């Protein structure tokens, strides 16, 4: 029995400690307070009585912005974004912290701007919305889409937070679609409504894989081809027509060609040797508007390869040599002593002549 009593007392003490810790923890955890920009703001220090004496700090330092105290209350005048921060109050004279408040200054949302488009007709459409002015505080959106007096299932986009997708409940409907978007934050909420007919929002994505190829031996032609956008679900039942524009880089004016359901075209009036920029747009053959332009491609018509210049080759001309005429057998010939023979005779008798000259002397 004594052991049971001790156990019971321990449980009571432990429970009291847990409650005290929880209360203390609640006091230490910051609570959020949202206020409108330009207004006067009052922050209450916990549940202290009106005659309690407290001091306040913001982000760990004394509050220096225009303010005044009324017992446990801190009053800030004409707050702006510079007043955002973590405010803590301390009870005098022991300086025990009694409350922590995170002040968020922002604005009430204005009417959201709504747009809708079908790039997967007749499968479905999507709607976007955004605020033209920031609120500076977290703002959420609620979306409701009605058709023929009933709400449609709305699927949030996994990537774009301000976009939703809706399937067409029927095709060629004469009933309008009504989209209502409500912007909500801690300061209030604002709604806007957008109404449209299905034929007005059909707008395909741009054509894909646009290519432009020069044609051999045709200096003024370019062969252009493309593919319908992959997002267009049924090209056979809902064909597209195309709009081609092209211009040389040296000019600013575009030339245009509207085509039926063909996905290629031959440009026949290109300037020879000039680089061209080419784009294509698409549209449902009956309803909707033109897509944006495709990614621009560049191409230059065929240019004939220049004939290489061959260097001139040197021609060896035979050197004309003059030969002595063959002497006639009838012409008399003077006998000549060969020069080399005369030289040998002189060299033979020179020692004898030298010796004779010495004897005479």
Rosetta silent file (secondary structure, phi, psi, omega in degrees, C-alpha in Angstrom):
SEQUENCE: XXXXXXXXXXXXXXXXXXXXXXXXXXXXXXXXXXXXXXXXXXXXXXXXXXXXXXXXXXXXXXXXXXXXXXXXXXXXXXXXXXXXXXXXXXXXXXXXXXXXXXXXXXXXXXXXXXXXXXXXXXXXXXXXXXXXXXXXXXXXXXXXXXXXXXXXXXXXXXXXXXXXXXXXXXXXXXXXXXXXXXXXXXXXXXXXXXXXXXXXXXXXXXXXXXXXXXXXXXXXXXXXXXXXXXXXXXXXXXXXXXXXXXXXXXXXXXXXXXXXXXXXXXXXXXXXXXXXXXXXXXXXXXXXXXXXXXXXXXXXXXXXXXXXXXXXXXXXXXXXXXXXXXXXXXXXXXXXXXXXXXXXXXXXXXXXXXXXXXXXX
SCORE:     score description
SCORE:     0.000 S_00000001
   1 L     0.000  -41.453  178.123    0.000    0.000    0.000 S_00000001
   2 H   -60.499  -39.481  179.755    2.849    2.371    0.819 S_00000001
   3 H   -64.695  -39.884  178.410    4.368    1.682   -2.572 S_00000001
   4 H   -64.108  -38.246  179.477    1.087    2.525   -4.295 S_00000001
   5 H   -65.098  -44.248  179.168    0.855    5.777   -2.361 S_00000001
   6 H   -62.465  -40.590  179.392    4.374    6.785   -3.335 S_00000001
   7 H   -63.909  -41.553  179.667    3.630    5.958   -6.949 S_00000001
   8 H   -64.189  -41.939  178.816    0.470    8.057   -6.904 S_00000001
   9 H   -63.695  -40.415  178.570    2.294   11.023   -5.389 S_00000001
  10 H   -62.443  -39.929  179.029    5.021   10.777   -8.033 S_00000001
  11 H   -64.714  -41.312  179.907    2.398   10.800  -10.771 S_00000001
  12 H   -64.038  -45.903  179.621    0.726   13.891   -9.311 S_00000001
  13 H   -62.057  -42.854 -179.716    4.027   15.742   -9.039 S_00000001
  14 H   -63.281  -39.764  178.595    5.003   14.732  -12.564 S_00000001
  15 H   -64.572  -40.056  178.593    1.665   15.905  -13.919 S_00000001
  16 H   -64.006  -40.405  178.602    2.062   19.269  -12.200 S_00000001
  17 H   -63.770  -43.167 -179.904    5.531   19.654  -13.662 S_00000001
  18 H   -62.304  -43.517  179.272    4.250   18.831  -17.143 S_00000001
  19 H   -63.245  -43.913  179.642    1.419   21.373  -16.847 S_00000001
  20 H   -63.063  -40.618  179.784    3.780   24.063  -15.597 S_00000001
  21 H   -66.077  -39.346 -179.916    6.216   23.330  -18.416 S_00000001
  22 H   -64.992  -42.557  178.498    3.437   23.429  -20.976 S_00000001
  23 H   -63.288  -41.278  178.436    2.215   26.781  -19.707 S_00000001
  24 H   -64.437  -39.462 -179.655    5.727   28.127  -19.762 S_00000001
  25 H   -65.668  -39.816  178.112    6.222   26.768  -23.255 S_00000001
  26 H   -60.843  -38.376 -179.612    3.033   28.419  -24.472 S_00000001
  27 H   -68.287  -32.214 -175.875    4.297   31.722  -23.164 S_00000001
  28 H   -82.975  -29.255 -179.171    7.644   31.316  -24.955 S_00000001
  29 L   -71.608  128.212 -177.146    6.308   30.235  -28.355 S_00000001
  30 L   -70.182  139.217  174.105    5.769   33.272  -30.564 S_00000001
  31 E  -107.475  148.544 -176.876    2.267   33.934  -31.788 S_00000001
  32 E   -87.568  139.712  174.872    1.582   35.671  -35.105 S_00000001
  33 E  -132.860  121.080 -177.399   -0.177   39.018  -35.296 S_00000001
  34 E  -105.048  131.879 -178.970   -1.140   40.438  -38.718 S_00000001
  35 E  -136.634  153.346 -176.993   -1.819   44.141  -39.125 S_00000001
  36 E   -81.305  139.008  179.423   -2.652   46.454  -42.016 S_00000001
  37 L   -61.577  134.729  179.430    0.042   48.791  -43.311 S_00000001
  38 L    91.834   -7.488 -178.565   -0.488   52.392  -42.193 S_00000001
  39 L   -93.322  167.429  171.522   -2.632   51.524  -39.193 S_00000001
  40 L   -88.712  137.777 -171.864   -1.941   51.885  -35.457 S_00000001
  41 E  -120.554  134.800  175.764   -1.153   48.539  -33.826 S_00000001
  42 E  -116.347  128.589  176.708   -1.699   47.407  -30.260 S_00000001
  43 E  -117.486  127.500 -177.380    0.121   44.366  -28.845 S_00000001
  44 E   -96.256  131.892  178.907   -0.983   42.877  -25.513 S_00000001
  45 L   -82.838   92.206  177.223    1.586   41.270  -23.238 S_00000001
  46 L    56.205 -136.978 -178.805   -0.041   37.926  -22.490 S_00000001
  47 L  -112.410   26.860 -178.885   -2.862   38.021  -19.947 S_00000001
  48 L   -66.865  151.643  179.178   -1.325   40.560  -17.586 S_00000001
  49 L   -68.464  163.754 -174.754   -3.616   43.001  -15.803 S_00000001
  50 L   -66.859  -20.316 -179.604   -3.972   46.553  -17.032 S_00000001
  51 L   -95.607    7.749 -179.144   -1.859   47.901  -14.161 S_00000001
  52 L   -71.984  146.054  177.893    1.119   45.598  -14.886 S_00000001
  53 L  -103.349  123.499 -177.283    4.457   47.235  -15.638 S_00000001
  54 E  -135.992  163.805  170.787    6.321   45.750  -18.608 S_00000001
  55 E  -126.305  153.302 -175.036    9.131   46.551  -21.026 S_00000001
  56 E  -122.284  148.009  171.950    9.294   45.581  -24.705 S_00000001
  57 E  -133.404  150.701  175.369   12.029   44.525  -27.115 S_00000001
  58 E  -124.315  124.133 -177.470   11.953   43.857  -30.862 S_00000001
  59 L    52.916   35.433  175.539   14.425   41.369  -32.332 S_00000001
  60 L    86.086   -0.083  179.944   16.344   41.515  -29.056 S_00000001
  61 E  -124.944  165.683  179.834   16.758   45.310  -28.896 S_00000001
  62 E   -63.367  147.696  177.583   14.765   48.167  -27.424 S_00000001
  63 L   -74.899  119.457 -177.695   11.812   49.456  -29.423 S_00000001
  64 L  -111.786  -13.263  179.176   12.893   52.769  -31.000 S_00000001
  65 L   -71.047  160.301 -178.961   10.090   53.354  -33.522 S_00000001
  66 L   -54.489  125.610 -177.330    7.250   55.756  -32.526 S_00000001
  67 E  -164.974  169.932  168.546    5.205   54.062  -29.796 S_00000001
  68 E  -151.832  161.110 -176.059    3.795   54.429  -26.331 S_00000001
  69 E  -108.832  141.064  171.372    2.896   52.083  -23.477 S_00000001
  70 E  -130.943   90.308 -176.030   -0.400   51.594  -21.725 S_00000001
  71 L    61.562 -123.147 -178.740    0.243   49.126  -18.919 S_00000001
  72 L   -84.481    8.894 -176.238    0.997   45.757  -20.568 S_00000001
  73 E  -104.309  139.901  172.302    0.166   47.111  -24.057 S_00000001
  74 E  -109.627  125.985 -177.396    2.584   48.355  -26.706 S_00000001
  75 E  -116.167  118.596  177.330    1.027   50.744  -29.231 S_00000001
  76 E  -104.039  141.073 -176.983    2.829   51.399  -32.549 S_00000001
  77 L  -105.938  136.133  174.854    1.673   54.228  -34.820 S_00000001
  78 L    46.653   65.372 -175.126    1.310   54.028  -38.626 S_00000001
  79 L   -70.410  151.662  173.533    3.166   50.764  -39.042 S_00000001
  80 L  -137.077 -169.322 -176.439    4.995   49.821  -42.234 S_00000001
  81 H   -63.615  -23.968  178.323    7.197   46.952  -43.367 S_00000001
  82 H   -68.227  -14.344  178.457    9.996   48.230  -41.144 S_00000001
  83 H   -86.646   -7.536  178.265    7.929   47.269  -38.066 S_00000001
  84 L   -59.382  141.380  177.550    7.966   43.571  -38.936 S_00000001
  85 E   158.383 -178.885 -178.122    9.782   41.518  -36.341 S_00000001
  86 E   -98.766  113.491 -178.209    9.741   39.463  -33.157 S_00000001
  87 E  -102.190  134.907  178.583    8.419   41.445  -30.168 S_00000001
  88 E  -128.734  140.877  177.631    8.948   40.226  -26.591 S_00000001
  89 E  -116.357  145.149 -175.994    7.567   41.680  -23.372 S_00000001
  90 E  -129.089  132.112 -177.914    9.145   41.389  -19.895 S_00000001
  91 E   -82.467  131.269  176.871    7.378   41.982  -16.592 S_00000001
  92 L   -83.576  151.894    3.632    9.035   44.434  -14.236 S_00000001
  93 L   -96.240   -5.686 -173.580   10.878   44.394  -11.913 S_00000001
  94 L   -79.951  -13.797  176.851   12.220   40.831  -12.232 S_00000001
  95 L    75.213   23.932  179.311   12.414   40.990  -16.077 S_00000001
  96 E   -75.912  131.756  178.569   10.653   37.684  -16.674 S_00000001
  97 E   -72.052  130.235 -175.578    9.551   37.243  -20.274 S_00000001
  98 E  -114.248  -18.998 -178.817    5.792   36.898  -20.413 S_00000001
  99 E  -161.863  154.751  177.079    4.911   36.912  -24.124 S_00000001
 100 E  -138.228  128.355 -175.565    6.390   36.803  -27.641 S_00000001
 101 E  -129.617  131.599  173.513    4.619   38.139  -30.716 S_00000001
 102 E  -100.311  113.403 -177.087    5.696   38.035  -34.355 S_00000001
 103 E   -89.378  127.488  176.113    4.278   41.111  -36.071 S_00000001
 104 E  -117.987  119.184  179.063    3.465   40.843  -39.801 S_00000001
 105 E  -102.064  130.600 -177.950    2.535   44.075  -41.602 S_00000001
 106 E  -156.175 -160.901 -177.180    0.725   43.718  -44.919 S_00000001
 107 L  -131.964  152.575  171.858   -2.203   44.675  -47.125 S_00000001
 108 L   -67.638  136.088 -179.600   -5.676   43.402  -47.857 S_00000001
 109 L   -66.693  145.510  172.841   -5.647   41.639  -51.262 S_00000001
 110 L   -92.629  178.795 -176.535   -7.175   43.427  -54.231 S_00000001
 111 L   -60.320  127.931  177.393   -9.242   41.764  -56.944 S_00000001
 112 L   -71.052  149.543  175.623   -7.279   38.963  -58.616 S_00000001
 113 E   -92.674  130.730 -173.162   -6.767   39.042  -62.396 S_00000001
 114 E  -120.126  135.464  171.998   -8.100   35.891  -64.101 S_00000001
 115 E  -135.924  147.321  178.139   -7.299   34.414  -67.529 S_00000001
 116 E  -133.297  150.539 -176.657   -8.353   31.076  -69.044 S_00000001
 117 E  -155.219  146.065  174.338   -7.102   29.194  -72.096 S_00000001
 118 E  -117.301  107.496  173.890   -7.600   25.874  -73.858 S_00000001
 119 L  -105.294    6.803  178.940   -4.463   24.525  -75.542 S_00000001
 120 L  -128.410   31.573 -176.929   -5.819   20.948  -75.428 S_00000001
 121 L   -60.055  137.684    4.208   -9.193   21.504  -77.070 S_00000001
 122 L   -96.269   22.436 -175.582  -11.620   19.741  -76.818 S_00000001
 123 L   -69.891  -49.483 -177.222  -10.106   17.943  -73.835 S_00000001
 124 E  -176.779 -169.138  179.903  -10.100   20.776  -71.304 S_00000001
 125 E  -147.537  170.536  175.743   -8.809   24.186  -70.294 S_00000001
 126 E  -134.217  156.724  178.203   -6.848   25.861  -67.532 S_00000001
 127 E  -126.096  139.652  174.160   -7.184   29.141  -65.637 S_00000001
 128 E  -114.249  155.174  174.332   -4.496   31.390  -64.151 S_00000001
 129 E  -149.432  153.444  177.874   -4.862   34.156  -61.613 S_00000001
 130 E  -158.192  163.602  176.133   -2.570   36.660  -59.946 S_00000001
 131 L   -99.702  135.463  179.026   -2.617   39.813  -57.859 S_00000001
 132 L   -76.194  -18.633 -179.000   -1.484   43.042  -59.469 S_00000001
 133 L  -130.997  139.180 -178.966   -0.251   44.381  -56.127 S_00000001
 134 L   -71.108  153.395  176.418    1.651   42.513  -53.389 S_00000001
 135 L  -104.955  -18.288  178.351    0.107   41.899  -49.972 S_00000001
 136 L    70.547   -1.033  176.075    3.437   41.169  -48.173 S_00000001
 137 L  -133.545  159.436 -177.919    1.751   38.444  -46.110 S_00000001
 138 L   -55.125  132.332 -178.704    0.678   34.892  -46.997 S_00000001
 139 L  -132.755  128.520  179.399   -2.348   34.925  -49.315 S_00000001
 140 E  -108.209  167.500 -178.144   -4.374   31.904  -50.432 S_00000001
 141 E  -132.461  140.728  172.372   -6.921   31.516  -53.225 S_00000001
 142 E  -115.073  134.281 -174.589  -10.247   29.735  -53.524 S_00000001
 143 E  -123.594  134.296  174.965  -11.511   28.864  -57.020 S_00000001
 144 E  -136.061  128.112 -178.898  -15.008   27.956  -58.156 S_00000001
 145 E  -122.223  125.547 -176.553  -15.953   27.315  -61.814 S_00000001
 146 E  -116.320  144.754  174.241  -19.569   27.000  -62.874 S_00000001
 147 E  -146.019  123.975 -178.455  -21.133   25.813  -66.135 S_00000001
 148 L    53.794   44.462  173.639  -24.862   25.545  -66.734 S_00000001
 149 L    66.365   26.256  172.714  -25.527   26.240  -63.040 S_00000001
 150 E  -139.452  146.406 -178.819  -23.312   23.471  -61.686 S_00000001
 151 E   -78.205  141.248  179.205  -19.822   23.505  -60.225 S_00000001
 152 L  -100.019  153.988  178.157  -17.055   21.742  -62.125 S_00000001
 153 L   -71.449  128.101 -177.410  -14.250   19.688  -60.631 S_00000001
 154 L  -110.893  128.037  179.159  -11.118   21.821  -60.311 S_00000001
 155 E  -112.627  121.708  179.941   -7.672   20.232  -60.235 S_00000001
 156 E   -69.230  142.508  177.907   -4.771   22.305  -58.882 S_00000001
 157 L   -73.760  134.009 -177.555   -1.652   22.418  -61.031 S_00000001
 158 L   -72.208  -16.680 -176.911    1.266   20.573  -59.372 S_00000001
 159 L  -108.598  -50.294 -178.078    3.823   23.151  -60.562 S_00000001
 160 L   -92.563  113.530 -173.852    2.044   26.493  -60.918 S_00000001
 161 L   -68.639  -24.424 -179.268    0.405   27.366  -57.603 S_00000001
 162 L  -105.752   45.548  179.416   -1.935   29.931  -59.204 S_00000001
 163 E  -146.219  144.784  174.860   -3.311   27.617  -61.906 S_00000001
 164 E  -136.786  158.143 -179.037   -6.038   24.991  -62.094 S_00000001
 165 E  -118.678  143.092 -178.059   -7.196   22.541  -64.768 S_00000001
 166 E  -139.566  139.315  175.504  -10.779   21.706  -65.749 S_00000001
 167 E   -88.650  142.687  175.663  -12.211   19.212  -68.237 S_00000001
 168 L   -67.105  123.891  177.953  -14.861   20.372  -70.682 S_00000001
 169 L   -69.513  -25.327  177.808  -18.160   18.805  -69.567 S_00000001
 170 L  -158.650  163.243 -178.665  -19.374   19.003  -73.161 S_00000001
 171 L  -108.919  149.017 -178.498  -18.230   20.292  -76.541 S_00000001
 172 L    60.535   38.172  179.935  -19.846   23.084  -78.585 S_00000001
 173 L   -80.251  142.590  177.424  -21.756   24.283  -75.534 S_00000001
 174 L   -93.338   -6.771  178.893  -23.649   27.550  -75.772 S_00000001
 175 L   -81.926  137.950  178.458  -23.597   28.063  -71.983 S_00000001
 176 L   -75.773  158.583  172.755  -20.892   30.386  -70.661 S_00000001
 177 E   -99.611  137.572 -177.825  -18.304   29.340  -68.085 S_00000001
 178 E  -121.988  119.704 -178.298  -18.104   31.463  -64.928 S_00000001
 179 E  -110.157  127.197  177.017  -14.866   31.495  -62.908 S_00000001
 180 E  -120.322  124.229  178.831  -14.776   32.976  -59.413 S_00000001
 181 E  -121.584  128.558  179.548  -11.452   33.444  -57.613 S_00000001
 182 E  -115.792  124.420  175.322  -11.260   34.692  -54.020 S_00000001
 183 E   -93.999  128.942 -173.569   -7.985   35.964  -52.520 S_00000001
 184 E  -131.141  130.162  166.773   -7.808   35.443  -48.755 S_00000001
 185 E  -140.658 -173.461 -173.575   -5.293   36.489  -46.119 S_00000001
 186 L   -68.229  -11.032  179.984   -5.375   37.361  -42.419 S_00000001
 187 L   -98.890  -10.341  178.860   -6.563   40.895  -43.178 S_00000001
 188 E   148.884 -166.070 -178.553   -9.570   39.925  -45.290 S_00000001
 189 E  -146.820  154.265  179.916  -10.610   38.622  -48.690 S_00000001
 190 E  -142.701  140.833 -177.557  -11.530   39.924  -52.145 S_00000001
 191 E  -119.542  158.730  173.171  -13.194   38.146  -55.084 S_00000001
 192 E  -145.435  150.746 -178.075  -13.352   38.570  -58.840 S_00000001
 193 E  -122.644  139.840  179.402  -15.434   36.843  -61.555 S_00000001
 194 E  -132.451  128.811 -177.561  -14.470   36.029  -65.134 S_00000001
 195 E  -120.531  142.443  179.726  -16.936   34.726  -67.731 S_00000001
 196 E  -155.642  159.925  169.867  -16.189   33.255  -71.169 S_00000001
 197 L   -99.884  151.003 -171.692  -17.529   31.029  -73.923 S_00000001
 198 H   -59.314  -34.880 -176.420  -15.559   27.951  -74.885 S_00000001
 199 H   -69.589  -18.662 -175.697  -14.821   29.142  -78.428 S_00000001
 200 H   -85.598  -13.974 -175.212  -13.124   32.301  -77.147 S_00000001
 201 L  -109.059    3.548 -178.929  -10.382   30.633  -75.121 S_00000001
 202 E   -75.282  118.678  179.911   -9.119   28.076  -77.668 S_00000001
 203 E  -150.372  106.479 -177.856   -5.463   28.876  -78.375 S_00000001
 204 L   -66.928  164.871  168.198   -3.018   26.132  -79.407 S_00000001
 205 L   -75.019  162.196 -178.779    0.614   26.000  -78.381 S_00000001
 206 L   -64.520  153.005  173.416    3.115   27.050  -81.079 S_00000001
 207 L   -56.904  156.261 -174.647    4.144   24.528  -83.770 S_00000001
 208 E  -117.371  162.356  174.745    7.180   22.411  -82.921 S_00000001
 209 E    50.688   50.923  176.950   10.384   21.270  -84.647 S_00000001
 210 E   -75.110  130.872  177.713   10.412   24.015  -87.241 S_00000001
 211 E  -132.518  150.486  176.274   13.202   23.501  -89.791 S_00000001
 212 E  -134.126  125.993 -172.855   14.299   25.460  -92.856 S_00000001
 213 E  -127.038  132.427  174.613   16.510   23.816  -95.488 S_00000001
 214 E   -68.814  152.128 -179.832   18.139   25.298  -98.599 S_00000001
 215 E  -106.875  126.108 -174.720   17.308   23.616 -101.929 S_00000001
 216 L   -58.607  135.956  177.986   20.260   22.617 -104.086 S_00000001
 217 L    66.439   15.119  177.078   20.755   24.719 -107.212 S_00000001
 218 E  -126.097   90.424 -173.212   17.903   27.068 -106.132 S_00000001
 219 E   -71.941   -4.097 -179.489   19.436   30.273 -104.721 S_00000001
 220 E  -120.763   16.882 -176.156   16.030   31.852 -103.953 S_00000001
 221 E  -125.148  147.076  173.375   14.247   28.939 -102.263 S_00000001
 222 E  -137.046  133.108  177.789   13.961   27.542  -98.729 S_00000001
 223 E   -95.300  115.060 -177.364   12.026   24.416  -97.731 S_00000001
 224 E  -109.032  133.918  177.221   10.243   25.013  -94.378 S_00000001
 225 E  -139.895  159.489 -178.605    8.597   22.213  -92.356 S_00000001
 226 E  -159.492  174.897  176.823    7.138   21.841  -88.851 S_00000001
 227 E  -124.106  150.390  176.635    4.981   19.641  -86.636 S_00000001
 228 L   -65.872  153.405 -178.561    1.689   20.379  -84.912 S_00000001
 229 L   -61.721  137.898 -177.561    1.984   21.009  -81.137 S_00000001
 230 L   -65.343  -21.807 -179.571    2.146   17.804  -79.117 S_00000001
 231 L   -77.038  -14.350 -179.462   -0.431   19.195  -76.651 S_00000001
 232 L   -79.061  113.342 -164.088   -3.130   19.320  -79.344 S_00000001
 233 L   -76.897  -29.170 -172.809   -4.912   16.012  -78.663 S_00000001
 234 L  -139.591   81.904 -175.916   -6.878   15.269  -81.864 S_00000001
 235 L   -69.314  -23.890 -179.455   -5.374   16.802  -84.983 S_00000001
 236 L   -75.683  -44.223 -178.728   -7.577   14.704  -87.283 S_00000001
 237 L   -81.630  -29.503 -179.490  -10.932   15.738  -85.800 S_00000001
 238 L  -127.812   76.588 -175.096   -9.862   19.284  -84.947 S_00000001
 239 L   -67.486  158.985  178.411   -7.311   20.274  -87.614 S_00000001
 240 E  -111.584  150.581  167.929   -5.085   23.312  -87.348 S_00000001
 241 E  -111.652  164.955 -169.156   -4.160   25.918  -89.904 S_00000001
 242 E  -131.540  156.207 -179.857   -0.837   27.702  -89.903 S_00000001
 243 E  -131.156  118.963 -176.749    0.627   31.139  -90.430 S_00000001
 244 E  -106.679  135.150  172.610    4.209   31.465  -91.675 S_00000001
 245 E  -131.191  145.565 -177.670    6.300   34.589  -91.454 S_00000001
 246 E  -154.489  154.283  177.513    9.842   35.147  -92.702 S_00000001
 247 E  -162.213  151.380  171.989   12.266   37.967  -93.439 S_00000001
 248 E   -73.975  151.935 -178.224   15.938   38.453  -94.200 S_00000001
 249 L   -63.188  -21.632 -177.649   17.993   39.727  -91.289 S_00000001
 250 L   -79.972   -5.753 -179.462   18.828   42.853  -93.292 S_00000001
 251 L  -126.100  155.842  179.562   15.153   43.950  -93.301 S_00000001
 252 L   -97.406  -19.913 -174.834   12.559   44.643  -90.589 S_00000001
 253 L   -85.073  131.630 -179.953    9.418   43.904  -92.620 S_00000001
 254 L   -87.243  151.365  166.883    7.954   40.383  -92.451 S_00000001
 255 E  -107.958  141.687 -171.832    6.426   38.446  -95.323 S_00000001
 256 E  -124.403  146.249  174.318    3.419   36.267  -94.437 S_00000001
 257 E  -139.847  123.418  175.208    1.814   33.128  -95.831 S_00000001
 258 E   -98.210  130.346 -175.390   -1.401   31.569  -94.426 S_00000001
 259 E  -119.887  158.737  178.639   -1.699   27.820  -95.029 S_00000001
 260 L   -76.601 -112.267 -178.784   -4.488   25.304  -94.519 S_00000001
 261 L  -105.868   14.818  179.210   -3.494   22.108  -92.739 S_00000001
 262 L   -74.631  144.892  179.664   -0.161   21.672  -94.521 S_00000001
 263 L  -112.789   28.326  172.822    2.936   21.383  -92.356 S_00000001
 264 E  -155.251  158.602  179.373    5.461   22.493  -94.961 S_00000001
 265 E  -158.652  144.491  177.555    5.959   25.371  -97.379 S_00000001
 266 E  -105.595  117.712  174.096    8.535   26.366  -99.974 S_00000001
 267 E   -78.001  125.432 -174.294    9.688   29.979  -99.910 S_00000001
 268 L  -113.612   -3.110 -175.160   10.332   30.984 -103.525 S_00000001
 269 L  -121.029   29.957  179.625   11.186   34.682 -103.243 S_00000001
 270 L   -71.928  152.073  173.949   14.163   34.669 -100.892 S_00000001
 271 L   -76.900  131.338 -178.183   17.105   36.948 -101.510 S_00000001
 272 L   -62.706  130.478  174.466   20.042   34.957 -102.773 S_00000001
 273 L    77.746    4.404 -178.234   22.789   34.553 -100.214 S_00000001
 274 L  -103.290  138.640  178.726   20.912   36.336  -97.386 S_00000001
 275 E   -74.888  136.167 -177.782   20.243   34.769  -93.987 S_00000001
 276 E  -114.782  150.762  171.394   16.524   34.445  -93.110 S_00000001
 277 E  -113.643  134.403 -169.474   14.602   34.232  -89.833 S_00000001
 278 E  -135.346  137.310  176.530   11.449   32.077  -89.934 S_00000001
 279 E  -141.693  157.760 -178.520    8.552   31.452  -87.485 S_00000001
 280 E  -135.174  142.702  173.200    5.192   29.637  -87.582 S_00000001
 281 E  -122.470  161.962 -176.956    1.918   30.048  -85.614 S_00000001
 282 E  -131.951  156.335  178.768   -1.105   27.717  -85.388 S_00000001
 283 E  -157.263  145.426  171.535   -4.880   28.091  -84.938 S_00000001
 284 E   -59.006  142.923 -173.917   -7.943   25.895  -84.918 S_00000001
 285 L   -66.315  -16.652 -174.444   -9.519   26.074  -88.377 S_00000001
 286 L  -123.127  -38.529 -172.508  -12.850   27.352  -87.033 S_00000001
 287 L  -129.369  169.892  172.336  -12.636   28.862  -83.529 S_00000001
 288 L    85.400 -164.691 -176.703  -10.225   30.515  -81.142 S_00000001
 289 E  -126.570  168.116  179.892   -7.149   32.655  -81.680 S_00000001
 290 L   -69.765  147.878  175.299   -3.662   32.224  -83.113 S_00000001
 291 L   -71.281  172.797  168.725   -0.943   30.667  -81.004 S_00000001
 292 L   -68.669  165.288  178.743    2.225   32.466  -80.051 S_00000001
 293 L   -71.643  148.595  177.114    5.041   32.321  -82.601 S_00000001
 294 L   -70.557  171.015  174.123    7.278   29.287  -82.661 S_00000001
 295 L   -62.023  133.558 -176.223   10.937   29.414  -81.765 S_00000001
 296 L   -70.306  140.285  173.441   12.729   31.268  -84.554 S_00000001
 297 E  -118.785  154.284 -178.438   14.960   29.329  -86.940 S_00000001
 298 E  -119.827  142.096  179.016   17.629   30.740  -89.242 S_00000001
 299 E  -156.536  154.515  178.177   18.549   29.563  -92.739 S_00000001
 300 E  -125.449  132.299  178.109   20.338   30.803  -95.861 S_00000001
 301 L   -57.907  164.259 -177.756   19.369   29.789  -99.425 S_00000001
 302 L   -58.749  137.457  177.633   21.710   27.620 -101.451 S_00000001
 303 L  -122.102  129.509 -179.871   24.921   29.303 -102.549 S_00000001
 304 L   -68.678  134.860  178.725   26.951   27.964 -105.432 S_00000001
 305 L   -66.301  131.191  179.844   30.450   26.944 -104.454 S_00000001
 306 L   -66.390  144.581  177.784   32.972   29.300 -106.031 S_00000001
 307 L   -74.398  124.365 -177.546   35.251   27.831 -108.725 S_00000001
 308 L   -66.080  140.188  177.189   38.763   27.660 -107.283 S_00000001
 309 L   -77.669  122.676  179.825   41.384   29.785 -109.086 S_00000001
 310 L   -90.680  128.220 -179.087   44.117   27.555 -110.594 S_00000001
 311 L   -67.306  143.535  179.674   47.610   29.147 -110.477 S_00000001
 312 L   -66.221  135.961 -179.262   49.336   29.683 -113.855 S_00000001
 313 L   -95.689  142.982 -179.938   51.984   27.036 -114.616 S_00000001
 314 L   -75.247  135.879  179.638   55.372   27.951 -115.988 S_00000001
 315 L  -105.206  126.145  179.268   56.025   26.797 -119.511 S_00000001
 316 L   -84.968  115.107  177.006   59.539   25.778 -120.366 S_00000001
 317 L   -94.667  139.460  178.959   60.510   27.169 -123.726 S_00000001
 318 L   -68.220  137.228  179.474   63.524   25.552 -125.510 S_00000001
 319 L   -77.867  123.856 -178.398   66.588   27.753 -125.578 S_00000001
 320 L   -79.673  122.473  179.339   67.522   28.542 -129.160 S_00000001
 321 L  -111.134  136.260  178.827   71.203   27.900 -129.782 S_00000001
 322 L   -91.280  123.432  178.022   73.068   29.148 -132.809 S_00000001
 323 L  -103.753  143.682  178.900   75.316   26.596 -134.431 S_00000001
 324 L   -65.646  139.382  179.539   78.135   27.462 -136.763 S_00000001
 325 L   -66.026  147.509  178.492   77.347   26.725 -140.353 S_00000001
 326 L   -69.143  122.101 -178.117   79.011   23.766 -141.812 S_00000001
 327 L   -62.589  145.390 -179.622   81.828   25.027 -143.862 S_00000001
 328 L   -74.444  144.031  179.957   81.591   24.411 -147.540 S_00000001
 329 L   -68.994  -20.478 -179.761   83.993   21.923 -148.942 S_00000001
 330 L   -84.438  -24.018 -177.019   84.794   24.365 -151.748 S_00000001
 331 L   -73.665  135.969  179.130   85.751   27.270 -149.469 S_00000001
 332 L   -70.219  145.794 -177.915   89.444   27.531 -148.750 S_00000001
 333 L  -117.460  131.436  175.129   90.411   26.987 -145.109 S_00000001
 334 L   -82.667  136.030  178.452   93.286   28.757 -143.336 S_00000001
 335 L   -81.988  135.289 -179.599   95.392   26.509 -141.235 S_00000001
 336 L  -123.098  142.407  174.566   95.724   27.659 -137.642 S_00000001
 337 L   -81.803  126.605  179.697   98.093   26.573 -134.963 S_00000001
 338 L   -60.334  143.772 -177.921   96.083   25.555 -132.022 S_00000001
 339 H   -61.588  -41.817 -177.178   96.557   27.806 -129.044 S_00000001
 340 H   -68.603  -29.917  178.155   97.383   25.011 -126.673 S_00000001
 341 H   -71.549  -42.168  177.942  100.039   23.682 -129.004 S_00000001
 342 H   -60.143  -38.323  179.690  101.692   27.106 -129.267 S_00000001
 343 H   -63.749  -38.041 -179.841  101.690   27.326 -125.494 S_00000001
 344 H   -68.460  -35.860  178.638  103.495   24.047 -125.228 S_00000001
 345 H   -63.832  -45.867  179.658  106.195   25.195 -127.786 S_00000001
 346 H   -59.900  -44.439 -178.877  106.818   28.415 -125.829 S_00000001
 347 H   -65.576  -25.333 -178.599  107.121   26.526 -122.588 S_00000001
 348 H   -77.166  -40.764 -175.904  109.624   24.124 -124.198 S_00000001
 349 H   -91.840   -5.966 -179.042  112.017   26.777 -125.537 S_00000001
 350 H   -61.065  -38.607  178.779  111.824   29.264 -122.676 S_00000001
 351 H   -66.805  -35.653 -178.783  114.723   27.684 -120.643 S_00000001
 352 H   -67.306  -41.807  178.836  117.013   27.706 -123.719 S_00000001
 353 H   -64.475  -38.087  179.752  116.321   31.363 -124.427 S_00000001
 354 H   -64.622  -41.280 -179.936  116.987   32.240 -120.838 S_00000001
 355 H   -66.926  -37.827  178.910  120.391   30.487 -120.884 S_00000001
 356 H   -65.038  -39.151  179.099  121.413   32.202 -124.126 S_00000001
 357 H   -64.959  -35.944  179.533  120.608   35.606 -122.689 S_00000001
 358 H   -68.921  -37.158  179.936  122.789   34.892 -119.666 S_00000001
 359 H   -68.043  -37.902 -179.931  125.810   33.894 -121.878 S_00000001
 360 H   -68.022  -28.782  179.465  125.554   37.050 -123.914 S_00000001
 361 L   -74.973    0.000    0.000  125.629   39.166 -120.862 S_00000001
